[in-house]
């Protein structure tokens, strides 16, 4: 039988990208989707004055190994801070979203120093309790949580679009 795990993972990621793009549209953002997947840009949002933000959407499915429901890895495509660039992270198991600027991500992530994955950057936004076999959003990243009190808050993106006005 053919291994379809990568195909299923890629399909999950693409589904979540479109779901989040739909949420952004519902919130009133003008969203543009690049035709090619290049430079880690999954969507571009534009403000009223023409200012643009590049968005990369990273998602973890509910089927990932226990303890890694909100472990997000960005390959070597993000070696330094990028202006007007944001990540939207989604954990299916935790049903949670985080929105983080490139600068915040670089500041909070861990960079692999050697080996096959040298230069990759990762961020672990969940905690876990082995005794209760549960995972939870790590309070260390509450500042970036977009899902608060049962509502989504995209004000971090709105604010970034209006800086300098």
Secondary structure, DSSP 4 states (H G I P E B T S, - for coil): ----HHHHHHHHHHHHHHHHHHHHHHTT-EEE--SS--TT-SEEEE-TTS-EEEEEEEEE-TTSPTT-TTEEEE-TT--S--TTEEEEEEETTTTEEEEEEHHHHHHH-EE--SSTTTT-EEEE-EEEETTTTEEEE-GGGGGGBSEETTEE--HHHHHHHHTT-
